[in-house]
Amino acid sequence: MTATQSDPQAHEPRIIVHESQRQFHLTNGLISYIMKVDKEGKLLNLYFGAAVSDREDFGHLVELQHRSTATCRIEGDLTYSLDHLRQEYPEYGNGDYRRPAISVLQPNGSTLIDLQYDGYEITDGKPSLQGLPASYAQENEATTLLLRLKDAQTGLVVTLSYTIFSDSSIIARSAQANNAGQEDLLIERMMSLSIDMPDSDYEMTEFTGAWARERHPQTQRLHHGIQQLESLRNASSHYTNPTALFSRPDCGESQGEALGLAFVYSGDFDLHAEVDSYGVARLQLGINDADFSWRLKPGQSFQTPEALLGWTDQGLNLLSRDSHRMAREHIMRAPWKDRDRPVLINNWEATYFDFDEDKLVAIASKAKEAGVELFVLDDGWFGARNDDTAGLGDWTPNRERLPEGLPGLAKRINGLGMQFGLWFEPETINKDSDLYRAHPDWAIHTPGRHMNHGRNEFLLNFANAEVVDNIYEQMYRILSSANISYVKWDMNRYVSEAFDATRGPDAQGEFRHRYILGVYELMQRLLDAFPELLIEGCASGGGRFDMGMLYYTPQIWCSDDTDAVERMKTQYGTSYFYPPISMGAHVSVVPNHQTERITPIHTRGNVALFGAFGYELDLAKLSDDEMEAVNRQVAFYKKYRGILRTGDFYRLRSPYTDSRCAWMVVSQDRKTAIIGDYLILLEPNGPFTRLKLEGLDPNYEYLVSCTGPSSIDGKEFRGDELMRVGMIDSDAASGELGGVNPLGKTHDFDSRLFVLQAQ
């Protein structure tokens, strides 16, 4: 066991430089990352993994051998080939035939460059990235190494950034290109991270899906060639997530070695592993180079987004907890990184477009009785928005629905003692809107080509500063007009017919990235103007769930599928990289509007409680028994939401491989634990079951309380027993359901919450 990761206390982040050997050792007592500049000026990776003691020279880790098909760099030396060296930022064309980290087109038509070491700089803390979301840290929380590489012929300088944190086994990586030459250069590919691992004995887990079933893990063994996941939708997307695990075959949730990659970016990406014939696995992550290019004039620079690279030798749960801590403490920003989230109710599935002010206030009034704190008005409050064919782009209140506008409604909601929130879809436009009629050229389209639509809407060109200014001014007026504390930021449209009418043909490759930069700029401007504003990200549910969005929106609507059984899978898969508090999770009506499944309200609540909790229904339509359940859920969440926000999350049973599901959150002091225990499909006369818990203090005595029938409710157990022997969680299905069963009855889709409290 390393010093790590069993102990989350801060360790001093250090960057040790051995000048004479030109070697760099990043370490914090948890991990070590070691690099060397070789005799040809090439930056090589020597090691990444558990922390090791420093030594003057790690050069013995570079192995050179003659291979008969090698293209050799040095005349008379048959052992030195870039195709067989583990490089940090490789180029193509100098004898390395694997995917390059960078490709630059030069005026003579060549893409050949030769990056060689040109110096370094060490800075305390973590520099920000201009116009981009990125992790951050105070000076005593992190140290950053900047390594300069230069191509002498073109004057291209590439600066690689490596940040090591005091409290994490994660390295933050990015790269910046600067044209210090005399001629224009065209970047055609530029990765944020590239690392060559010494072997390929890994399984790659990616998180895939589609609308309403996002981020389901899919695992395959690495093999020769390229295993790739990507997005070309100008969003991280429902279909793939810009994260991946690379785990040893024997790695599980609580033991084994694994790496994790995550992209702090919301647009097109490329994450792949390339295995060569000698077992080296090259991992790369960055902006997808399909339909991408960026022109650098002399003196100009280009900054890649940030990539996060994590490591563990103690299983996937620990890797996830490191990622959660990174998101909570170094990605999400004040004030909401340190605040509990309000319990909300959203009117969408309760009313859709069929509402007026009185109906909304009635829904809010009933929710207030249950202790709900925030009312969110969803789609349909603006312009000529009677359905999804009109109104997008016209962010002015619909006076037929809201006679007193938003100030009148907000005043009534605030008068109930509730906060007021509002839905926007700022990036889209309907043709039936005043904005489109005034500026049809602002909608993304390729001149002379057919325009496709998505859900009757089109995308605005956020690469155009005029568009960003217009939408900012509209949103600023709305947010200034009433006491609005929350925004649900939706985006229901992927890019098609990509073209930027404001720029010439030589800049079209910049469009997709500039669009994302425009989205980030608008979010930043709004947060600067309204620093207390809580924004929840959304893109038809989980279509833009990534670390980049979390920088601006500390919670994201996890999926449009609100069915509790499907949400177990989505929230379970999402938890591999993202903390529960980042997942917008609501209790909705039954039959569910996406699956028609009927689940009990206590299970809908027991799933949603492990997220940014809320409701999406009209509580007035519930029975008295259901309202009692709602009252209990709200009270439970308010009591424990601090722990649910900041605690350590553990996956215990996978809904992908079991007819049951379980997870738990443990407080930082390990005195309180909350377990969600879910029965998906009942097995009649099934076995007695035990659930092995994680993260408890083995020496504490815990009192168990349960929200449902349990044979251990009210009993005390030591932490070591609960973790090693297991907690009995047998239910009524372990015998006959009728008659004298002491645990009563159970059924499909049943669930319980266990709370453990140290005595």
VOGU-3710 file (C-alpha; in Angstrom, 3 decimals, decimal comma):
1> mtatqsdpqa> 0,000/0,000/0,000  1,332/3,422/-0,906  1,300/6,397/1,440  -1,724/7,456/-0,517  -4,317/7,026/-0,936  -5,361/5,375/2,299  -4,614/8,758/3,832  -6,250/11,746/2,109  -4,252/14,279/4,129  -2,214/16,851/2,246
11> hepriivhes> 1,306/16,003/1,151  3,823/18,552/-0,023  3,860/18,664/-3,830  7,445/18,787/-5,060  9,166/19,053/-8,414  12,708/17,768/-8,120  15,035/18,787/-10,937  18,361/17,063/-11,577  19,998/19,622/-13,832  23,038/17,572/-14,834
21> qrqfhltngl> 20,880/14,615/-15,838  18,088/16,831/-17,228  15,530/14,837/-15,254  12,283/15,948/-13,594  10,545/14,156/-10,743  7,047/15,289/-9,733  5,951/13,737/-6,439  3,715/14,361/-3,439  4,160/11,162/-1,465  1,197/9,675/-3,286
31> isyimkvdke> 2,516/9,411/-6,841  5,666/9,981/-8,860  5,879/11,235/-12,440  9,427/11,107/-13,833  10,739/12,477/-17,132  14,126/12,825/-18,796  15,548/14,865/-21,649  17,780/12,526/-23,662  20,908/13,238/-25,688  18,834/14,248/-28,735
41> gkllnlyfga> 16,812/16,772/-26,740  13,732/14,554/-26,709  11,501/14,504/-23,641  10,901/10,926/-22,491  8,572/9,451/-19,906  10,393/7,214/-17,447  7,698/6,417/-14,898  4,186/7,222/-13,645  2,711/5,447/-10,638  3,171/4,963/-6,902
51> avsdredfgh> 5,535/7,389/-5,210  9,165/6,265/-5,246  12,238/7,631/-3,536  14,177/10,116/-5,572  17,609/9,333/-6,949  20,110/11,384/-8,881  19,683/9,454/-12,095  16,746/7,400/-13,391  18,363/7,169/-16,816  18,665/3,388/-16,596
61> lvelqhrsta> 14,920/3,246/-17,308  15,630/4,232/-20,918  16,270/1,041/-22,868  17,792/1,103/-26,359  18,073/-1,929/-28,622  18,535/-2,476/-32,321  15,419/-3,632/-34,149  15,832/-4,533/-37,777  12,904/-2,475/-39,132  13,656/0,612/-37,066
71> tcriegdlty> 14,127/4,028/-38,630  17,152/5,356/-36,754  17,829/9,000/-35,960  21,617/8,995/-35,546  23,881/7,850/-38,369  26,056/4,994/-37,217  23,765/4,244/-34,246  21,309/1,408/-34,873  19,801/1,518/-31,363  18,213/4,973/-31,232
81> sldhlrqeyp> 14,777/5,094/-32,832  11,914/7,353/-31,790  9,531/4,559/-32,749  10,671/2,604/-29,692  11,067/5,387/-27,119  8,391/6,401/-24,616  7,906/10,058/-25,466  5,990/12,824/-23,710  4,939/14,846/-26,752  5,735/12,974/-29,980
91> eygngdyrrp> 5,694/14,294/-33,537  5,132/12,333/-36,718  7,722/11,972/-39,447  10,973/11,597/-37,497  10,839/7,826/-37,363  7,928/7,449/-34,925  5,003/5,940/-36,836  2,451/6,092/-34,042  -0,164/8,831/-33,613  1,549/12,175/-32,937
101> aisvlqpngs> 0,613/14,588/-30,188  1,008/17,513/-32,581  0,926/18,172/-36,304  1,732/21,588/-37,794  1,382/22,487/-41,472  4,082/24,890/-42,668  4,148/27,228/-45,682  6,198/24,740/-47,727  3,513/22,067/-47,247  5,504/19,982/-44,794
111> tlidlqydgy> 4,188/18,874/-41,398  7,605/17,714/-40,176  8,759/19,349/-36,964  11,427/18,349/-34,445  10,620/19,495/-30,919  13,630/19,603/-28,634  14,000/20,626/-25,021  14,430/24,392/-24,537  14,172/24,953/-20,783  11,800/24,825/-17,844
121> eitdgkpslq> 10,063/26,911/-15,206  8,516/25,965/-11,867  5,720/27,983/-10,315  3,793/27,589/-7,071  0,088/27,012/-7,416  -1,728/26,497/-10,686  -1,818/28,985/-13,590  -5,212/29,607/-15,170  -5,872/28,960/-18,854  -7,067/31,990/-20,814
131> glpasyaqen> -10,716/31,577/-21,836  -10,863/27,943/-20,750  -12,087/26,088/-17,682  -9,304/24,395/-15,744  -8,445/23,090/-12,317  -7,172/25,652/-9,831  -5,239/25,614/-6,557  -3,682/27,924/-4,021  0,098/28,300/-3,926  0,472/25,797/-1,086
141> eattlllrlk> -1,868/23,273/-2,711  -0,039/22,595/-5,953  3,151/23,099/-7,931  3,401/23,435/-11,705  6,220/22,492/-14,046  6,387/24,211/-17,439  8,627/22,464/-19,970  9,488/24,258/-23,201  10,107/22,378/-26,438  11,187/24,180/-29,604
151> daqtglvvtl> 11,364/23,453/-33,299  14,416/25,398/-34,431  13,460/25,685/-38,102  9,929/27,113/-37,710  10,375/28,845/-34,355  7,423/26,922/-32,932  7,592/26,711/-29,131  5,413/24,203/-27,295  5,100/24,597/-23,531  3,905/21,533/-21,659
161> sytifsdssi> 2,246/22,155/-18,300  2,243/19,601/-15,473  0,540/20,372/-12,147  0,848/18,098/-9,125  -1,471/18,694/-6,162  -0,941/18,221/-2,454  -4,080/16,148/-1,932  -4,451/14,122/-5,100  -3,016/11,347/-7,229  -4,059/13,348/-10,305
171> iarsaqanna> -1,745/15,277/-12,627  -3,216/18,176/-14,621  -1,807/18,440/-18,149  -2,113/20,961/-20,974  -0,015/22,400/-23,801  0,462/25,796/-25,406  1,898/26,511/-28,845  3,545/29,838/-29,639  4,711/30,933/-33,062  8,087/32,578/-32,430
181> gqedllierm> 9,008/32,336/-36,092  8,514/34,559/-39,117  5,828/32,666/-41,071  2,267/31,533/-40,490  1,802/28,032/-39,073  -1,348/25,921/-39,172  -1,940/23,592/-36,227  -3,794/20,535/-37,504  -3,575/18,436/-34,359  -2,620/19,282/-30,796
191> mslsidmpds> -3,275/16,943/-27,897  -3,587/18,092/-24,305  -2,015/14,883/-23,002  0,142/12,132/-24,425  1,828/9,441/-22,366  3,524/6,189/-23,357  2,986/3,438/-20,800  5,647/0,701/-20,509  3,145/-2,084/-21,266  -0,401/-2,603/-22,505
201> dyemteftga> -1,781/-5,060/-19,949  -4,890/-2,974/-19,349  -8,622/-3,068/-19,833  -10,115/0,130/-21,222  -13,488/1,230/-19,842  -15,346/3,936/-21,698  -18,689/5,484/-20,796  -21,155/5,379/-23,665  -24,866/5,516/-24,358  -27,448/7,785/-25,927
211> warerhpqtq> -30,215/10,123/-24,844  -31,864/8,779/-21,655  -29,137/6,152/-21,059  -25,923/8,099/-20,676  -22,510/7,018/-19,350  -22,906/3,253/-19,166  -19,493/1,583/-18,740  -18,197/-0,615/-21,565  -14,954/-2,533/-21,044  -12,559/-4,170/-23,502
221> rlhhgiqqle> -9,043/-5,523/-23,266  -6,405/-3,377/-24,960  -5,088/-4,973/-28,136  -2,695/-4,054/-30,927  -3,850/-1,023/-32,850  -6,053/1,868/-31,775  -8,999/1,793/-29,411  -10,696/5,167/-29,612  -13,680/7,069/-28,320  -14,516/10,467/-29,709
231> slrnasshyt> -17,159/13,077/-30,284  -17,724/15,100/-33,444  -21,003/16,663/-32,284  -19,396/19,815/-30,853  -20,429/18,564/-27,422  -19,001/15,907/-25,174  -22,347/14,223/-25,993  -24,721/11,547/-24,755  -22,939/8,962/-26,876  -19,453/9,115/-25,423
241> nptalfsrpd> -18,023/10,843/-22,375  -14,529/12,411/-22,394  -13,334/10,054/-19,656  -11,834/6,557/-19,626  -10,369/4,034/-17,217  -7,321/1,899/-17,938  -7,226/-0,846/-15,324  -5,209/-3,995/-14,822  -7,218/-7,175/-15,492  -7,309/-8,031/-11,775
251> cgesqgealg> -8,407/-4,532/-10,733  -11,703/-4,210/-8,900  -13,490/-1,585/-6,878  -11,286/-2,000/-3,803  -8,003/-3,410/-5,113  -5,743/-3,200/-8,144  -3,991/-0,669/-10,344  -5,708/1,711/-12,720  -5,330/5,028/-14,527  -8,089/7,510/-15,246
261> lafvysgdfd> -8,272/10,177/-17,977  -10,725/13,080/-17,973  -10,999/16,093/-20,284  -11,828/19,533/-18,891  -13,625/20,478/-22,086  -17,145/20,388/-23,514  -16,647/20,054/-27,275  -15,230/17,585/-29,798  -12,639/15,261/-28,293  -10,405/12,321/-29,113
271> lhaevdsygv> -9,431/9,868/-26,367  -7,584/6,799/-27,522  -5,062/4,116/-26,688  -2,624/2,922/-29,329  -0,793/-0,328/-28,665  2,326/-0,983/-30,724  3,917/-4,284/-31,616  6,151/-4,145/-28,558  3,335/-3,712/-26,029  3,718/0,012/-25,390
281> arlqlginda> 0,341/1,710/-24,862  0,243/5,336/-25,986  -2,635/7,218/-24,337  -3,735/10,532/-25,819  -6,515/12,987/-25,039  -7,331/16,284/-26,693  -9,470/18,204/-29,162  -10,567/15,978/-32,031  -8,480/16,868/-35,070  -11,275/16,032/-37,541
291> dfswrlkpgq> -12,447/19,350/-38,979  -10,027/21,208/-36,696  -7,185/23,557/-37,565  -5,859/26,746/-36,013  -3,771/29,355/-37,792  -0,905/30,868/-35,809  0,518/34,076/-37,139  3,927/35,163/-35,843  3,627/36,090/-32,180  0,306/34,283/-31,666
301> sfqtpeallg> -0,346/31,332/-29,379  -2,858/28,511/-28,990  -3,797/26,927/-25,677  -5,181/23,396/-25,453  -7,831/22,536/-22,887  -6,720/20,704/-19,770  -6,593/16,935/-19,304  -6,505/15,127/-15,966  -4,471/11,949/-15,476  -5,026/9,919/-12,291
311> wtdqglnlls> -3,552/6,739/-10,867  -4,286/4,252/-8,095  -3,093/0,866/-6,903  -6,055/0,436/-4,558  -8,992/-0,004/-6,897  -11,517/1,986/-8,866  -13,416/3,329/-5,866  -10,299/5,163/-4,743  -9,593/6,497/-8,229  -13,173/7,779/-8,312
321> rdshrmareh> -12,884/9,438/-4,926  -9,749/11,247/-6,078  -11,640/12,406/-9,160  -14,596/13,504/-7,003  -12,294/15,468/-4,725  -10,639/17,087/-7,728  -14,048/18,119/-9,077  -15,347/19,407/-5,741  -12,229/21,229/-4,585  -10,300/22,164/-7,734
331> imrapwkdrd> -12,885/22,377/-10,564  -16,145/23,658/-9,059  -15,788/27,240/-7,923  -16,940/29,388/-5,044  -19,440/30,060/-3,748  -21,248/26,840/-4,669  -18,301/24,482/-4,224  -18,741/25,029/-0,474  -22,529/25,291/-0,288  -25,264/22,733/0,163
341> rpvlinnwea> -27,717/22,753/-2,713  -31,353/23,810/-2,274  -34,103/21,210/-2,649  -35,902/22,225/-5,824  -39,074/21,522/-7,741  -39,204/21,891/-11,526  -42,542/22,243/-13,304  -41,583/20,603/-16,633  -43,038/17,108/-16,261  -45,895/18,545/-14,204
351> tyfdfdedkl> -47,123/20,997/-16,861  -44,952/20,996/-19,983  -46,208/24,085/-21,911  -49,643/24,064/-20,258  -49,335/26,556/-17,419  -50,164/30,031/-16,220  -48,967/32,001/-13,228  -51,625/30,685/-10,856  -50,907/27,069/-11,751  -47,190/27,600/-11,135
361> vaiaskakea> -47,801/29,252/-7,778  -50,101/26,400/-6,766  -47,349/23,863/-7,536  -44,836/25,940/-5,600  -47,201/26,372/-2,626  -47,689/22,628/-2,253  -43,941/22,073/-2,545  -43,277/24,688/0,117  -45,479/22,734/2,518  -43,081/19,801/2,103
371> gvelfvlddg> -40,018/21,969/2,740  -38,881/22,447/-0,874  -36,702/25,556/-1,130  -36,448/26,474/-4,815  -39,072/26,642/-7,565  -37,760/26,367/-11,129  -39,819/27,528/-14,096  -38,871/25,456/-17,117  -39,475/25,932/-20,852  -42,369/28,019/-22,143
381> wfgarnddta> -42,148/31,300/-20,211  -40,791/33,463/-23,064  -41,622/34,791/-26,520  -44,256/32,998/-28,608  -43,354/29,724/-26,905  -46,547/27,650/-27,007  -44,723/24,568/-28,259  -41,189/23,708/-29,383  -41,495/25,317/-32,828  -41,245/28,979/-31,811
391> glgdwtpnre> -39,750/31,508/-29,436  -36,159/30,387/-28,864  -33,928/33,441/-29,088  -36,580/35,851/-27,775  -35,815/35,991/-24,054  -38,719/38,198/-23,001  -41,592/37,012/-20,772  -44,769/35,710/-22,401  -47,385/38,086/-21,004  -50,268/35,757/-21,847
401> rlpeglpgla> -48,901/33,218/-19,388  -47,253/35,679/-17,007  -49,294/38,923/-16,975  -46,961/40,568/-14,459  -43,866/39,174/-16,149  -41,102/37,487/-14,223  -40,986/40,150/-11,478  -44,604/39,375/-10,588  -44,121/35,622/-10,522  -40,804/35,840/-8,668
411> kringlgmqf> -42,400/38,085/-6,046  -45,162/35,534/-5,434  -42,676/32,655/-5,239  -40,368/34,598/-2,938  -43,405/35,504/-0,860  -43,864/31,798/-0,130  -40,359/31,781/1,336  -38,891/30,033/-1,724  -36,127/30,892/-4,163  -36,971/31,300/-7,842
421> glwfepetin> -35,143/29,749/-10,799  -35,507/29,894/-14,559  -34,845/27,741/-17,630  -32,876/29,056/-20,619  -31,625/27,517/-23,820  -29,294/30,365/-24,816  -27,428/28,674/-27,674  -30,447/27,875/-29,858  -32,991/29,671/-32,004  -36,295/28,925/-33,746
431> kdsdlyrahp> -36,974/30,295/-37,193  -40,262/31,507/-35,772  -38,664/34,149/-33,547  -37,997/37,860/-33,721  -34,270/37,242/-33,352  -34,154/34,929/-36,385  -36,228/37,317/-38,463  -33,778/40,103/-37,602  -30,597/38,013/-37,894  -31,077/34,830/-39,944
441> dwaihtpgrh> -27,331/34,933/-40,593  -26,683/34,275/-36,892  -27,966/30,707/-37,187  -25,196/28,223/-38,014  -25,420/27,236/-41,670  -23,185/26,640/-44,662  -24,008/29,060/-47,490  -25,935/27,391/-50,289  -26,479/24,211/-48,291  -29,599/22,740/-46,695
451> mnhgrnefll> -30,100/23,488/-42,972  -30,989/20,491/-40,816  -32,917/21,078/-37,610  -32,982/19,310/-34,265  -36,255/19,386/-32,337  -37,381/22,254/-34,582  -34,435/24,386/-33,545  -31,129/25,647/-34,877  -27,890/26,683/-33,219  -26,660/30,230/-32,923
461> nfanaevvdn> -23,100/30,942/-33,991  -21,387/31,391/-30,643  -18,093/31,874/-32,481  -19,530/35,286/-33,386  -18,933/37,856/-30,628  -22,059/39,783/-31,672  -24,209/36,740/-30,950  -22,645/36,225/-27,529  -23,138/39,926/-26,732  -26,802/39,816/-27,781
471> iyeqmyrils> -27,662/36,740/-25,722  -25,720/38,095/-22,746  -27,655/41,359/-22,872  -30,987/39,523/-23,082  -30,116/37,202/-20,181  -28,679/40,057/-18,127  -31,931/42,011/-18,473  -33,978/39,001/-17,368  -31,736/38,099/-14,436  -31,663/41,736/-13,322
481> sanisyvkwd> -35,439/42,118/-13,546  -36,346/39,784/-10,687  -34,886/37,873/-7,757  -33,621/34,882/-9,760  -31,102/32,717/-7,936  -30,828/29,713/-10,264  -30,589/29,047/-14,003  -31,136/25,739/-15,737  -28,959/26,030/-18,863  -30,235/23,647/-21,525
491> mnryvseafd> -28,797/22,759/-24,949  -30,812/20,406/-27,165  -28,984/20,592/-30,475  -25,725/19,238/-31,876  -23,819/21,154/-34,562  -24,462/20,398/-38,217  -23,609/22,397/-41,361  -20,684/23,799/-39,405  -19,567/27,139/-40,815  -18,566/30,509/-39,408
501> atrgpdaqge> -19,916/33,257/-41,657  -17,842/35,869/-39,806  -14,496/34,350/-40,868  -12,842/33,417/-44,118  -12,110/30,006/-45,606  -8,709/29,683/-43,937  -10,330/29,935/-40,466  -13,184/27,449/-40,793  -11,215/24,797/-38,931  -11,348/27,051/-35,872
511> frhryilgvy> -15,136/27,236/-35,754  -15,987/24,330/-33,467  -13,481/25,313/-30,813  -14,396/28,991/-31,056  -18,046/28,020/-30,538  -17,197/26,325/-27,228  -15,051/29,300/-26,214  -18,084/31,506/-26,863  -20,242/29,359/-24,589  -17,618/29,560/-21,851
521> elmqrlldaf> -17,346/33,327/-22,297  -21,104/33,817/-21,896  -21,185/31,695/-18,758  -18,226/33,533/-17,272  -19,737/36,951/-17,993  -23,000/35,969/-16,328  -21,221/34,614/-13,268  -19,145/37,776/-13,058  -22,342/39,833/-13,141  -24,273/37,527/-10,775
531> pelliegcas> -21,666/35,839/-8,551  -24,283/34,151/-6,328  -26,065/32,550/-9,292  -26,322/28,753/-9,287  -26,303/27,361/-12,827  -27,329/23,780/-13,521  -25,992/22,517/-16,831  -28,195/20,483/-19,128  -28,032/19,256/-22,716  -31,135/17,168/-23,367
541> gggrfdmgml> -30,191/15,708/-20,018  -26,609/14,452/-19,856  -25,372/15,430/-23,319  -22,702/17,777/-21,988  -21,686/16,210/-18,693  -17,968/16,945/-18,397  -15,364/18,579/-16,183  -15,400/21,691/-18,357  -19,076/22,336/-17,640  -18,574/21,659/-13,922
551> yytpqiwcsd> -16,231/24,662/-13,793  -19,215/26,915/-14,558  -22,189/24,742/-13,556  -21,489/22,851/-10,309  -24,394/20,533/-10,997  -25,574/19,035/-14,276  -28,895/17,404/-15,115  -27,752/13,789/-15,179  -30,267/12,456/-17,700  -33,697/13,250/-19,087
561> dtdavermkt> -34,639/9,721/-18,043  -36,041/10,182/-14,538  -37,041/6,535/-14,082  -35,455/5,378/-10,810  -34,334/1,994/-12,154  -32,608/3,495/-15,184  -31,185/6,275/-13,013  -29,397/3,670/-10,882  -27,373/2,735/-13,962  -26,784/6,305/-15,097
571> qygtsyfypp> -25,762/7,600/-11,675  -23,620/4,512/-11,028  -21,736/4,947/-14,321  -21,427/8,703/-13,870  -19,890/8,183/-10,417  -16,683/6,724/-11,835  -15,463/10,279/-12,463  -18,083/12,745/-11,211  -19,216/13,282/-7,590  -22,853/12,684/-6,629
581> ismgahvsvv> -23,445/16,377/-5,878  -22,735/17,145/-9,537  -25,684/14,976/-10,670  -29,060/16,688/-10,913  -31,516/14,005/-9,733  -35,280/14,398/-9,359  -38,279/12,416/-8,179  -40,826/12,350/-11,011  -44,310/10,989/-11,673  -45,375/7,425/-12,422
591> pnhqteritp> -45,913/5,888/-14,879  -42,566/7,383/-15,759  -42,653/9,650/-18,807  -39,647/7,986/-20,436  -40,143/4,273/-19,650  -43,769/3,983/-18,447  -42,343/2,050/-15,487  -44,125/2,316/-12,152  -41,814/2,492/-9,146  -42,698/3,333/-5,539
601> ihtrgnvalf> -42,093/6,877/-4,430  -39,687/5,836/-1,687  -37,406/4,213/-4,289  -37,614/7,236/-6,566  -36,521/9,314/-3,600  -33,864/6,898/-2,391  -32,128/7,069/-5,784  -32,462/10,831/-6,253  -31,170/11,587/-2,744  -27,675/10,667/-3,948
611> gafgyeldla> -27,482/13,727/-6,178  -28,514/17,375/-6,347  -31,992/16,538/-5,086  -35,350/17,742/-6,318  -38,795/16,985/-7,711  -40,327/17,138/-11,174  -44,056/16,674/-10,634  -47,153/18,310/-9,169  -47,148/17,302/-5,520  -50,855/18,169/-5,230
621> klsddemeav> -51,644/15,086/-7,319  -50,012/12,700/-4,857  -51,867/10,671/-2,232  -51,577/11,442/1,461  -49,218/8,495/1,928  -47,047/9,699/-0,940  -46,920/13,206/0,506  -45,806/11,781/3,824  -42,986/10,049/1,932  -42,057/13,344/0,267
631> nrqvafykky> -41,937/15,085/3,640  -39,609/12,381/4,953  -37,375/12,589/1,878  -36,976/16,356/2,087  -36,255/16,188/5,813  -33,734/13,387/5,285  -31,925/15,284/2,529  -31,742/18,470/4,559  -30,358/16,575/7,535  -27,660/14,755/5,583
641> rgilrtgdfy> -26,994/16,897/2,496  -23,690/18,184/3,865  -22,430/14,609/4,095  -23,932/13,664/0,741  -22,125/16,650/-0,811  -18,686/16,238/0,747  -18,531/12,583/1,772  -16,587/9,781/0,119  -18,669/7,761/-2,331  -18,303/3,985/-2,729
651> rlrspytdsr> -19,907/1,704/-5,301  -20,926/-1,578/-3,650  -23,178/-3,510/-6,093  -23,422/-2,855/-9,803  -26,873/-2,619/-11,431  -25,220/-3,726/-14,676  -24,307/-7,175/-13,356  -26,731/-7,758/-10,489  -30,459/-7,722/-9,855  -29,631/-5,428/-6,946
661> cawmvvsqdr> -27,690/-2,180/-6,632  -25,950/-0,535/-3,695  -23,707/2,420/-2,971  -22,781/4,480/0,066  -21,409/7,838/1,202  -19,147/8,157/4,260  -18,519/11,446/6,036  -14,969/12,766/6,073  -14,648/11,997/9,793  -16,007/8,477/9,109
671> ktaiigdyli> -18,606/8,855/11,853  -21,657/8,790/9,560  -22,440/6,597/6,583  -25,507/6,514/4,334  -26,158/3,397/2,249  -28,576/3,170/-0,658  -29,712/-0,464/-1,011  -31,878/-1,225/-4,054  -33,731/-4,323/-5,202  -34,275/-4,202/-8,963
681> llepngpftr> -35,900/-7,583/-9,624  -37,119/-9,827/-6,839  -35,817/-13,384/-6,573  -38,410/-15,541/-4,772  -37,079/-17,589/-1,854  -33,646/-16,125/-2,527  -30,473/-16,362/-0,457  -29,671/-14,473/2,694  -27,489/-11,527/1,710  -24,650/-9,532/3,206
691> lklegldpny> -23,309/-6,267/1,875  -19,653/-5,535/2,564  -19,284/-1,852/3,336  -16,330/0,445/2,665  -14,658/3,479/4,200  -15,704/3,015/7,819  -13,398/3,331/10,800  -12,714/-0,278/11,834  -12,593/0,719/15,502  -15,858/2,664/15,658
701> eylvsctgps> -19,081/1,125/16,914  -21,912/2,063/14,541  -25,612/2,223/15,341  -27,678/1,110/12,333  -31,011/2,669/11,426  -33,020/1,718/8,335  -35,895/3,372/6,480  -37,463/-0,009/5,713  -37,820/-3,454/7,275  -34,435/-4,806/8,377
711> sidgkefrgd> -33,277/-7,399/10,863  -30,401/-5,135/11,995  -32,325/-1,904/12,492  -31,398/-0,427/15,881  -28,397/-2,694/16,427  -24,714/-1,789/16,805  -21,740/-3,219/14,926  -18,062/-2,430/14,755  -16,711/-0,980/11,543  -14,332/-3,882/10,916
721> elmrvgmids> -17,224/-6,374/10,976  -19,363/-4,281/8,650  -16,506/-4,071/6,143  -15,042/-7,586/6,401  -17,970/-9,786/7,360  -20,618/-7,558/5,859  -23,877/-5,908/6,826  -26,917/-8,185/6,714  -29,294/-6,706/4,147  -31,568/-9,693/3,575
731> daasgelggv> -35,141/-8,711/2,791  -38,476/-10,489/2,684  -37,597/-12,184/-0,616  -35,248/-14,435/1,386  -38,319/-16,452/2,438  -42,009/-16,643/1,615  -43,464/-13,220/0,982  -46,722/-13,979/2,702  -47,651/-15,348/6,074  -45,230/-15,056/8,947
741> nplgkthdfd> -42,259/-13,400/7,243  -40,794/-11,108/9,943  -39,534/-8,665/7,288  -42,985/-8,121/5,845  -43,182/-7,892/2,077  -40,986/-6,660/-0,737  -41,400/-6,324/-4,478  -39,603/-5,358/-7,655  -38,025/-1,895/-7,467  -38,006/-1,815/-3,672
751> srlfvlqaq> -35,276/-0,010/-1,717  -34,031/1,024/1,721  -31,649/3,564/3,149  -29,355/2,570/5,995  -27,769/5,235/8,191  -24,767/4,293/10,321  -23,819/6,585/13,168  -20,671/6,131/15,257  -21,410/5,888/18,978
//
